[in-house]
Amino acid sequence: MEHFIGWENFWKEWRNKDIETENDLYFQVGKTVHNKPIEKEIFDRINEGIVHTLDLSEEDILVELCCGNGLCTYEFRDKVKQIMAVDFAPHLIEAAVKFKSATNISYTLGSVTEFLASLESKGVHPAKYLMNDSLAYFKPEDLKEILTLISGVARGAFKFLIRGVPNDLLKWNFYNTDERKQRYHEYVAKGDITNDGLGRWWSPAEIEQICHTLGLDVVIRNQEPPVSNYRMDILISK
Ligand SMILES: C[S@@+](CC[C@H](N)C(=O)[O-])C[C@H]1O[C@@H](n2cnc3c(N)ncnc32)[C@H](O)[C@@H]1O
């Protein structure tokens, strides 16, 4: 997975400075609109949606992939029995441990695939998985690998919610000025996949195709403003 080297460096550098306020945690993982943290009401609504969609209960072990600084992770501590969270950016895991710890949350520094592979040897078989605002930093072959690993670890029924994926069919909602369009075309011409840090645009059809190939069910829903008019949420289950 060659491109991970690039994204790993990107995230290691991203907002790698001291955290002084709760607001800094929002900036650190890009949960901002017009240079301000997203409103508390919207933040709460997003997290309630996750609890509902994943049908989280006190019996569940929740695995959170790409947990960042634990800003959202922490909100689920009273909803489940245990949370196992992973991210490969050291300063984000440090912030998570410092500011968003709870007795039933473990934060691990590492890549998603290595972490999922390690679960098998730990003898745990979680059935609930979350990846929030992060699939844009992966490629289709990575998604296949992640889904194959989850299918093996879960050993039966599971739900995997992948939130906030840039939807290729909605990208003109994002590139909605001539300047933005031009910038996008320049990135494409250069073969630059970072898109200013936004990452890869995914088409719903390619995600459906991957899931169907692996025999998994998938439901895709576009997010709506004020959350986003260019991202989608994907629920994959078996
Ligand atoms: C936009 S942030 C989202 C963080 C968090 N999920 C949230 O919603 O606040 C994307 C995160 O993905 C992590 N990430 C990207 N690729 C990863 C990988 N292959 N393994 C582990 N973490 C990864 C980055 O370090 C970063 O923390």
The ligand as an SDF file (V2000), in Angstrom:
LIG
                    3D

 27 29  0  0  0  0  0  0  0  0999 V2000
  -10.0930   13.5270    9.0430 C   0  0  0  0  0  0  0  0  0  0  0  0
   -9.2890   12.6220   10.3050 S   0  0  0  0  0  0  0  0  0  0  0  0
  -10.7060   11.9330   11.1030 C   0  0  0  0  0  0  0  0  0  0  0  0
  -10.4420   11.5690   12.5290 C   0  0  0  0  0  0  0  0  0  0  0  0
  -11.6520   11.0340   13.3000 C   0  0  0  0  0  0  0  0  0  0  0  0
  -12.1850    9.8340   12.6970 N   0  0  0  0  0  0  0  0  0  0  0  0
  -12.7220   12.0790   13.4020 C   0  0  0  0  0  0  0  0  0  0  0  0
  -13.7600   11.9390   12.7510 O   0  0  0  0  0  0  0  0  0  0  0  0
  -12.5330   13.0490   14.1340 O   0  0  0  0  0  0  0  0  0  0  0  0
   -8.6140   11.2380    9.4160 C   0  0  0  0  0  0  0  0  0  0  0  0
   -7.7900   10.3020   10.2820 C   0  0  0  0  0  0  0  0  0  0  0  0
   -7.4560    9.1180    9.5750 O   0  0  0  0  0  0  0  0  0  0  0  0
   -6.2030    8.6460   10.0630 C   0  0  0  0  0  0  0  0  0  0  0  0
   -5.7040    7.6490    9.0990 N   0  0  0  0  0  0  0  0  0  0  0  0
   -5.6830    7.7470    7.7510 C   0  0  0  0  0  0  0  0  0  0  0  0
   -5.2330    6.6070    7.1990 N   0  0  0  0  0  0  0  0  0  0  0  0
   -4.9650    5.7470    8.2100 C   0  0  0  0  0  0  0  0  0  0  0  0
   -4.4790    4.3980    8.2790 C   0  0  0  0  0  0  0  0  0  0  0  0
   -4.1700    3.7120    7.1740 N   0  0  0  0  0  0  0  0  0  0  0  0
   -4.3490    3.8190    9.4870 N   0  0  0  0  0  0  0  0  0  0  0  0
   -4.6420    4.5100   10.6240 C   0  0  0  0  0  0  0  0  0  0  0  0
   -5.1100    5.7950   10.6250 N   0  0  0  0  0  0  0  0  0  0  0  0
   -5.2610    6.4080    9.4340 C   0  0  0  0  0  0  0  0  0  0  0  0
   -5.4000    9.9320   10.1890 C   0  0  0  0  0  0  0  0  0  0  0  0
   -4.2610    9.8100   11.0030 O   0  0  0  0  0  0  0  0  0  0  0  0
   -6.4590   10.8760   10.7720 C   0  0  0  0  0  0  0  0  0  0  0  0
   -6.4670   10.8750   12.1640 O   0  0  0  0  0  0  0  0  0  0  0  0
  1  2  1  0
  2  3  1  0
  2 10  1  0
  3  4  1  0
  4  5  1  0
  5  6  1  0
  5  7  1  0
  7  8  2  0
  7  9  1  0
 10 11  1  0
 11 12  1  0
 11 26  1  0
 12 13  1  0
 13 14  1  0
 13 24  1  0
 14 15  1  0
 14 23  1  0
 15 16  2  0
 16 17  1  0
 17 18  1  0
 17 23  2  0
 18 19  1  0
 18 20  2  0
 20 21  1  0
 21 22  2  0
 22 23  1  0
 24 25  1  0
 24 26  1  0
 26 27  1  0
M  CHG  2   2   1   9  -1
M  END
$$$$
